[in-house]
Amino acid sequence: MSDTYSAARERESGWRTIRKVAPYLWPEGETWVKRRVVLAMIALILAKVVSVSTPFFYKAAVDTLAGEGVDAAWALGLGAVGLTVAYGMARLLNVGFQQLQSVIFAAVGQRALRQLALETFTHIHNMSLRYHITRKTGGLSRIIERGVKGVEFLLRFMLFSVGPLILELFMIGVVLAVLFDVSLLGIVAVTIAFYIWFTFRVTEWRVKIRKEMNDQDTDANQKAIDSLLNFETVKYFGAEAREAKRYDGAMSRYVDAALKTQYTLGFLNFGQSLIITCGLVGVMVLAAMGVANGDLTVGDFVMVNAYMIQITMPLNFLGTVYREIRQSLIDMGDMFDLLEQPREIKDKPGAPAIQVNGGEVTFDDIVFGYEDARPILKGVSLIVPAGQTVAIVGPSGSGKSTIGRLLFRFYDVGGGALRIDGQDVRDVTQVSLHDAIGVVPQDTVLFNDTIYYNIAYGRPDASREEIREAARAAKIHDFIMALPDGYETTVGERGLKLSGGEKQRVGIARTLLKDPPILLLDEATSALDTETEQEIQSELKAMGEGRTVITIAHRLSTIADADRIVVLEKGEIVEEGRHEALLAQDGRYASLWNRQAAEAEEAA
């Protein structure tokens, strides 16, 4: 029952894929695409007509040489040499029209490939943070890669494979039926039917094995990327051999599936050859008997052989095409599954851009949990006045970072409302909301590009002088200028060529260039050593001037001068006030302060 259900699901997915890909062949408003499709079809039909007529020249040349084709040579006005040249020209024309068709259609296929790749890439970036946390990056990239590659092949198949193959077989069948005995056509028809049945049955079996091979390939690729992204962790624990063994295990399973694929391919190819050979021998025996009886000429015998070879080539191709079609449908089905994943966080229809006048942030009885059974924030109410700095502190798991994620609308609140200058963040566009908020995270991640590119990422249209001013304000300009390549220095993957402090300063420069009215400092210095942290604090403080600043902090010494400090405990606000007032209360904040002070003293 499960196999039947799975096959039905696969067929449904296949038809869904074809329905989605078909419009790329005839898109609305794209006249040049339609023109190319029509011209490619004309070239293909001409190629098939030439292909079917080619053996006539071969037959006429042989009969002329054998002294049996005088009438044919006279009708064509050519001798044996002329007929041989005509045969060669016909073969050349056939190949020429086929290549012309490919050249004409190439732009159509590449356009579809590019559009689908862009659509998939954009869709993935629009997915929620929850989706990206649960997905495996390596597996995701593999799905996109295989799906996009299948687009052009599937388009070519839909237009140039099955229909033209049927047309060519029909034309050859008509020739065999009219010029020769109908029994020849019968043998050819049985051979083709049996060949197609055998090919499809074996290919169905092989597709399951191929899918297993792809799954193992995806798993091995994901493990490799995961291990490389965690290169330092692997080194810390001396786990190179363990990672190699883990990767080799995945590759071993891939090799097993790949070997099965190769073995079954051998079986398929031999079976196809056996069927074709039997049909070929049967037809040639009948033709040889006709020549012996005087009913057929030697040229007829040669022409029948030429047609059988002509049938064999597209049929062999059919086996490969069908296998690739099935694989493309599976690969593209995975990609369309990805495209059909609903976006968790969406703009409301007609949502306006946010208008930030002062930058007051209001958390109104916020309730939220990543899972319904596990609430994180339990009725948090907090007002951050425009232009003020409010620090949020508390132990791990209290919900500090969650507040930052809700402010940026990575998630929607489960209850209550989050407003900026009175506007609910759910009622405005995400793009405008993100433009209004600057974030300096705990660990600034940089692109594997130049320092200039990474700072300019804050505002791509900024001038070179504005980028330099942002770097000066972040106290990193002099460091950059001391590098051999200056601003054109490549930072390495995730910025690993820079120290933690240097990366943070690049991140600060990037955010300064963005110039947002609201600033979120998400434990911006907790990953740094004390000396570097103290150096960067002045830049962060300067950056907050004139802005609404929400600071999520672990080290309390960094937020002692905040306008207000809010203490979170198990998703609820337990204390709030200025540093001195909270210490005087001798409550939860004072306890955290005294503990960190004791740890610092002990470390000193």
C-alpha positions in Angstrom: 0.0 0.0 0.0 2.8 2.4 0.9 4.6 1.7 -2.4 1.4 2.4 -4.3 0.9 5.6 -2.4 4.5 6.7 -2.9 4.3 6.0 -6.6 1.1 8.0 -6.8 2.7 10.9 -4.9 5.7 10.7 -7.3 3.5 10.8 -10.4 1.6 13.8 -8.9 4.9 15.6 -8.2 6.1 14.8 -11.7 3.0 16.3 -13.4 3.2 19.3 -11.0 6.8 19.9 -12.1 5.9 19.7 -15.8 3.0 22.1 -15.2 5.3 24.6 -13.5 8.1 24.3 -16.1 5.9 24.4 -19.3 5.1 28.2 -19.1 8.9 28.8 -19.5 8.5 27.5 -23.1 5.8 30.0 -23.9 5.9 33.0 -21.5 3.5 35.8 -21.7 5.0 39.0 -23.2 8.3 37.3 -24.2 8.0 37.3 -28.0 11.6 36.5 -28.5 11.3 33.3 -26.5 8.2 32.1 -28.5 10.0 33.0 -31.8 13.0 30.9 -30.8 10.8 27.9 -29.8 9.0 28.0 -33.2 12.3 28.3 -35.1 13.8 25.5 -33.1 10.8 23.3 -33.9 11.1 24.1 -37.6 14.8 23.1 -37.6 14.0 19.9 -35.7 11.3 18.9 -38.2 13.6 19.6 -41.1 16.3 17.4 -39.4 13.8 14.5 -39.1 12.7 14.8 -42.8 16.3 14.8 -43.9 17.1 11.9 -41.6 14.3 9.7 -43.0 15.1 10.5 -46.6 18.9 9.9 -46.2 18.8 6.1 -46.7 17.1 6.6 -50.1 20.4 8.1 -51.5 22.3 5.2 -49.9 20.0 2.6 -51.6 20.2 4.4 -55.0 24.0 4.5 -54.9 24.3 0.8 -54.0 21.8 -0.2 -56.7 23.6 1.9 -59.2 26.9 0.3 -58.4 25.2 -3.2 -58.5 23.6 -2.4 -61.9 20.1 -2.5 -60.4 19.5 1.2 -59.9 19.5 2.7 -63.3 16.0 4.1 -63.0 16.7 5.6 -59.6 20.0 7.2 -60.8 18.3 8.5 -64.0 15.4 10.0 -62.0 17.8 11.8 -59.7 20.1 12.8 -62.5 23.1 11.5 -60.6 25.6 8.7 -61.0 26.9 6.5 -58.3 29.5 9.1 -57.2 26.9 11.9 -57.2 24.5 9.7 -55.2 27.2 9.0 -52.6 28.0 12.7 -52.3 24.2 13.4 -52.0 24.1 10.8 -49.2 27.0 12.5 -47.4 25.3 16.0 -47.8 22.0 14.6 -46.4 23.8 13.3 -43.3 25.6 16.6 -42.9 22.3 18.5 -43.3 20.7 16.3 -40.6 23.4 17.1 -38.1 23.4 20.8 -39.2 19.7 21.2 -38.5 20.0 19.3 -35.1 22.8 21.7 -34.0 20.9 24.7 -35.3 17.9 23.7 -33.2 20.2 23.4 -30.1 21.8 26.8 -30.8 18.4 28.5 -31.3 16.9 26.9 -28.1 19.9 27.4 -25.8 18.9 30.9 -24.8 15.4 29.7 -23.9 16.8 27.0 -21.6 19.4 29.3 -20.0 16.7 31.9 -19.4 14.5 29.4 -17.6 17.5 28.2 -15.6 18.5 31.7 -14.5 14.9 32.7 -13.6 14.3 29.5 -11.5 17.7 29.8 -9.8 16.9 33.5 -8.8 13.4 32.6 -7.7 14.7 29.8 -5.5 17.5 31.9 -4.1 15.2 34.8 -3.3 12.6 32.5 -1.7 15.2 30.9 0.6 16.3 34.4 1.8 12.6 35.2 2.5 12.1 32.1 4.7 12.0 32.6 8.4 14.9 32.2 10.8 13.1 29.1 12.2 13.4 27.4 8.8 17.1 28.2 8.4 17.9 26.9 11.9 16.3 23.6 11.1 17.6 23.2 7.6 21.0 21.6 6.7 22.9 24.1 4.5 24.8 21.4 2.6 21.7 19.5 1.7 19.9 22.7 0.8 22.6 23.8 -1.7 22.6 20.3 -3.3 18.8 20.4 -3.8 19.1 23.8 -5.5 22.1 22.8 -7.6 20.4 19.6 -8.9 17.0 21.2 -9.4 18.3 24.1 -11.4 20.4 21.9 -13.6 17.4 19.8 -14.4 15.4 22.7 -15.8 17.1 23.0 -19.2 17.1 19.2 -19.7 13.4 19.0 -18.9 12.5 21.8 -21.3 14.5 20.1 -24.1 12.8 16.9 -23.3 9.3 18.5 -23.4 10.0 20.0 -26.8 12.6 17.9 -28.6 12.6 14.3 -27.4 9.4 12.3 -27.2 7.3 14.1 -29.9 10.1 14.1 -32.5 11.0 10.5 -31.7 7.4 9.4 -32.3 7.4 11.4 -35.5 10.6 9.8 -36.8 9.4 6.3 -35.9 6.1 6.9 -37.6 7.7 8.2 -40.8 10.1 5.2 -40.9 7.1 2.9 -40.3 5.3 4.4 -43.3 8.3 3.9 -45.5 8.7 0.2 -44.4 5.0 -0.5 -44.9 4.8 1.2 -48.4 8.1 0.0 -49.9 8.5 -3.4 -48.3 6.5 -6.3 -46.8 4.2 -5.4 -43.9 5.9 -8.2 -41.9 9.0 -6.0 -41.7 6.9 -3.3 -40.1 5.4 -5.9 -37.7 8.9 -7.0 -36.5 10.0 -3.4 -36.0 6.8 -2.5 -34.1 7.1 -5.5 -31.8 10.8 -4.7 -31.2 10.1 -1.1 -30.4 7.2 -2.0 -28.0 9.2 -4.7 -26.2 12.2 -2.3 -26.0 10.2 0.5 -24.5 8.5 -1.8 -22.0 11.9 -3.3 -20.9 13.5 0.2 -20.7 10.8 1.7 -18.6 10.5 -1.2 -16.2 14.3 -1.4 -15.6 14.6 2.4 -15.4 11.8 2.5 -12.8 13.8 0.1 -10.7 17.0 2.1 -11.3 15.4 5.4 -10.3 14.8 4.1 -6.8 18.5 3.2 -6.6 19.5 6.5 -8.1 17.4 8.4 -5.5 19.1 6.5 -2.7 22.5 7.4 -4.3 21.4 11.1 -4.4 20.3 11.0 -0.8 23.6 9.6 0.3 25.4 12.2 -1.9 23.4 14.9 -0.2 24.2 13.5 3.2 27.9 13.2 2.5 28.0 16.8 1.1 26.2 18.1 4.2 28.6 16.3 6.5 31.6 17.8 4.6 30.2 21.4 4.7 29.2 21.0 8.4 32.7 19.8 9.3 34.5 22.5 7.3 32.3 25.3 8.8 33.3 24.0 12.2 37.0 23.7 11.3 38.2 25.3 14.5 36.0 23.1 16.7 37.4 20.0 15.0 40.9 21.2 15.7 40.1 22.0 19.4 39.0 18.4 20.0 41.6 16.7 17.8 38.7 15.2 15.9 40.2 15.1 12.4 40.2 11.3 12.3 36.7 11.2 13.7 35.4 13.6 11.1 37.2 11.7 8.3 35.6 8.5 9.5 32.2 10.1 9.7 32.6 11.5 6.2 34.0 8.2 4.9 31.0 6.4 6.3 28.7 8.6 4.3 30.8 8.2 1.2 30.8 4.4 1.7 27.0 4.4 1.6 27.1 6.6 -1.5 29.6 4.3 -3.2 27.4 1.3 -2.5 24.4 3.0 -4.1 26.6 4.2 -7.0 27.9 0.7 -7.7 24.3 -0.6 -7.7 23.5 2.2 -10.2 26.4 1.2 -12.4 25.6 -2.6 -12.3 22.0 -2.0 -13.2 23.1 0.3 -16.0 25.1 -2.5 -17.5 22.1 -4.8 -17.2 19.9 -2.2 -18.9 22.3 -1.6 -21.7 22.8 -5.3 -22.4 19.1 -6.0 -22.4 18.4 -3.1 -24.7 21.1 -4.3 -27.1 19.7 -7.9 -27.0 16.2 -6.7 -27.9 17.5 -4.4 -30.7 19.8 -7.1 -32.1 17.0 -9.6 -32.2 14.8 -7.2 -34.1 17.6 -6.1 -36.4 18.5 -9.8 -37.3 14.8 -10.6 -37.8 14.3 -7.7 -40.2 17.6 -8.3 -42.1 16.8 -12.0 -42.5 13.5 -11.2 -44.2 15.3 -8.6 -46.3 18.0 -11.1 -47.3 15.3 -13.6 -48.2 13.7 -10.9 -50.4 17.0 -10.2 -52.2 17.5 -14.0 -52.7 14.0 -14.3 -54.2 14.6 -11.4 -56.4 11.8 -9.3 -54.8 14.3 -6.8 -53.3 17.5 -5.3 -54.6 20.8 -5.1 -52.7 20.1 -1.4 -52.2 16.8 -2.3 -50.5 18.7 -4.6 -48.2 21.1 -1.8 -47.3 18.3 0.7 -46.9 16.4 -1.6 -44.4 19.7 -1.9 -42.4 20.1 1.9 -42.4 16.6 2.4 -41.1 17.1 -0.2 -38.4 20.3 1.6 -37.3 18.4 4.9 -37.4 15.7 3.4 -35.2 18.3 2.0 -32.8 19.9 5.4 -32.1 16.9 7.3 -30.8 15.7 4.2 -28.9 19.0 4.0 -27.1 18.7 7.7 -26.5 15.1 7.1 -25.2 16.5 4.9 -22.4 18.9 7.6 -21.3 16.3 10.3 -21.7 13.7 8.5 -19.7 16.2 7.9 -16.9 17.3 11.5 -16.9 13.7 12.7 -17.1 12.8 10.7 -14.0 15.8 12.0 -12.2 15.1 15.6 -13.3 11.5 15.3 -12.1 12.7 14.1 -8.7 15.4 16.8 -8.4 13.1 19.5 -9.6 10.3 18.1 -7.4 12.5 18.6 -4.4 13.2 22.1 -5.5 9.6 23.0 -6.1 8.8 21.4 -2.7 11.3 24.0 -1.4 9.6 26.8 -3.3 6.2 25.8 -2.0 7.4 26.0 1.6 5.2 28.8 3.1 6.8 31.9 4.4 6.2 32.1 8.2 6.7 35.8 8.3 4.9 37.7 5.6 4.0 41.4 4.9 0.3 42.2 5.1 -1.1 43.1 1.6 -0.6 46.8 1.0 1.5 47.2 4.1 3.2 50.7 4.3 6.8 51.4 5.1 7.5 52.2 8.7 7.8 55.9 9.6 10.3 56.4 12.4 10.1 59.9 13.9 11.8 59.5 17.3 12.3 55.8 17.6 10.3 54.9 20.7 10.0 51.1 21.1 7.1 49.6 23.0 6.8 46.0 24.2 3.1 45.6 25.1 2.4 42.5 27.2 4.6 40.3 24.9 4.0 36.6 25.0 6.2 34.3 22.9 7.6 30.8 22.7 9.6 29.0 20.0 7.4 26.0 20.8 3.8 26.3 22.1 4.6 24.0 25.0 7.7 26.0 26.1 6.9 29.8 26.6 10.0 32.1 26.6 8.5 35.5 27.3 5.5 35.7 29.6 3.8 39.1 29.4 6.8 41.4 29.0 5.8 45.1 28.9 8.6 47.7 28.4 8.9 51.2 26.8 12.2 52.3 25.4 11.8 56.1 25.0 13.2 57.7 21.8 16.9 58.6 22.1 17.5 56.6 25.3 19.6 53.5 26.0 17.9 50.6 27.8 19.8 47.6 28.8 18.3 44.1 29.1 20.1 41.7 31.4 19.5 38.4 33.0 20.8 34.8 33.3 21.0 32.5 30.2 17.6 31.4 29.0 15.7 34.4 30.5 14.7 35.6 27.0 17.1 38.5 26.3 18.1 37.5 22.8 14.5 36.6 22.0 13.5 40.2 22.5 16.1 41.2 19.8 14.7 38.7 17.4 11.2 39.8 17.9 12.2 43.5 17.4 13.8 42.5 14.0 10.7 40.4 13.3 12.5 37.2 12.8 9.4 35.8 14.6 5.9 37.2 15.3 4.8 37.6 18.9 2.3 35.0 20.2 0.5 37.6 22.2 0.6 41.3 22.8 2.2 43.8 20.4 5.6 45.3 19.6 5.4 48.9 18.3 7.8 51.4 17.0 6.5 55.0 17.3 3.1 53.5 17.7 3.2 51.3 14.6 2.9 47.6 15.1 5.8 45.9 13.4 3.4 43.3 11.9 1.6 46.1 10.0 4.6 47.5 8.2 7.0 46.1 5.5 9.9 44.0 6.7 12.3 45.8 4.4 11.5 49.2 6.0 11.6 47.7 9.5 15.1 46.2 8.8 16.3 49.5 7.4 15.3 51.3 10.6 17.2 49.0 12.9 21.0 48.5 13.1 22.4 45.4 14.8 25.8 44.7 16.2 25.7 41.0 17.2 27.9 39.1 19.6 30.0 37.6 16.7 30.0 39.8 13.6 30.1 37.4 10.6 31.7 38.9 7.5 31.5 37.9 3.8 34.5 36.3 2.2 35.3 39.5 0.3 37.2 42.7 0.9 37.0 44.9 4.0 35.6 47.7 1.7 32.8 45.4 0.5 31.9 44.4 4.1 31.7 48.0 5.4 29.8 49.1 2.3 27.3 46.3 2.9 25.7 48.7 5.4 24.8 51.1 2.5 25.9 49.9 -1.0 25.3 53.4 -2.5 27.7 55.1 -0.1 30.7 56.9 -1.4 34.2 55.8 -0.7 34.7 58.8 1.6 31.6 57.9 3.6 32.9 54.4 4.0 36.3 55.7 5.2 34.5 58.1 7.7 32.5 55.1 9.1 35.8 53.2 9.5 37.4 56.2 11.3 34.4 56.5 13.6 34.8 52.8 14.4 38.5 53.3 15.1 39.6 50.8 12.4 40.7 53.1 9.5 44.3 53.2 10.7 44.5 49.4 11.0 43.1 49.0 7.5 45.5 51.5 6.0 48.4 49.6 7.6 47.4 46.4 5.7 49.3 45.7 2.4 46.1 45.9 0.4 44.3 48.4 2.6 40.5 48.4 2.1 40.9 45.7 -0.7 42.2 43.2 1.8 40.1 39.9 1.7 38.9 38.9 5.2 38.5 35.2 4.5 35.4 33.0 5.0 33.2 34.4 7.9 36.0 37.0 8.5 38.4 34.4 10.0 41.5 36.4 8.9 40.6 39.2 11.3 40.7 39.1 15.1 37.5 39.3 17.1 38.0 43.0 17.9 38.8 43.8 14.3 35.7 42.0 13.1 33.5 43.8 15.6 35.0 47.2 14.5 34.2 46.3 10.9 30.6 45.4 12.1 30.4 48.7 13.9 31.6 50.6 10.8 29.0 48.8 8.7 26.2 49.7 11.1 27.4 53.3 11.4 27.3 53.6 7.6 23.7 52.3 7.6 22.9 55.1 10.1 19.7 53.6 11.6 17.5 55.4 14.1 17.3 52.3 16.3 20.2 50.3 17.5 20.3 46.8 18.9 23.5 45.7 20.6 23.1 42.0 21.1 25.9 41.1 23.6 28.2 43.0 21.2 31.3 42.6 23.3 30.8 39.4 25.3 32.9 37.4 22.9 35.9 39.7 23.3 38.6 39.9 25.9 38.3 42.5 28.6 40.9 44.9 27.1 39.4 44.8 23.6 35.9 45.1 25.1 36.9 48.3 27.0 38.4 49.7 23.8 35.2 49.0 21.7 32.8 50.3 24.4 33.7 53.9 23.6 32.9 53.3 19.9 29.6 51.7 20.8 28.7 54.5 23.2 29.5 57.1 20.5 27.5 55.2 18.0 24.4 55.3 20.3 24.3 59.0 20.6 21.1 60.4 19.2 19.7 56.9 18.7 17.3 54.6 20.5 19.5 51.9 21.8 18.5 48.5 23.2 21.5 46.7 24.7 21.3 43.0 25.5 24.2 42.4 27.8 25.9 39.6 29.7 28.7 41.7 31.4 27.0 44.2 33.6 30.0 46.5 33.7 29.3 47.4 30.1 25.8 48.8 30.8 26.2 50.6 34.1 25.7 54.0 32.5 22.5 53.0 30.7 19.4 55.2 31.1 17.5 52.2 32.4 18.4 48.6 33.1 15.7 45.9 32.8 16.3 42.5 34.6 14.7 39.5 33.0 14.1 36.2 34.9 12.4 33.2 33.3 10.7 35.4 30.7 9.4 38.1 33.1 10.7 41.5 34.2 11.6 41.2 37.8 13.4 44.6 38.2 14.1 47.8 36.3 15.8 51.1 37.0 19.1 52.8 36.9 22.3 51.1 38.0 22.7 52.8 41.4 19.0 52.4 42.2 19.1 48.6 41.4 22.2 48.1 43.5 20.5 49.9 46.4 17.5 47.5 46.1 19.9 44.6 46.8 17.7 42.4 44.6 18.4 40.2 41.6 20.5 42.8 39.7 22.7 43.4 42.8 23.2 39.6 43.1 24.3 39.4 39.5 26.6 42.4 39.9 28.2 41.1 43.0 28.8 37.7 41.5 30.4 39.1 38.4 32.5 41.5 40.5 33.7 38.6 42.6 34.6 36.6 39.5 36.6 39.5 38.0 38.4 40.0 41.3 39.2 36.4 41.5 40.5 36.3 37.9 42.6 39.4 38.7 
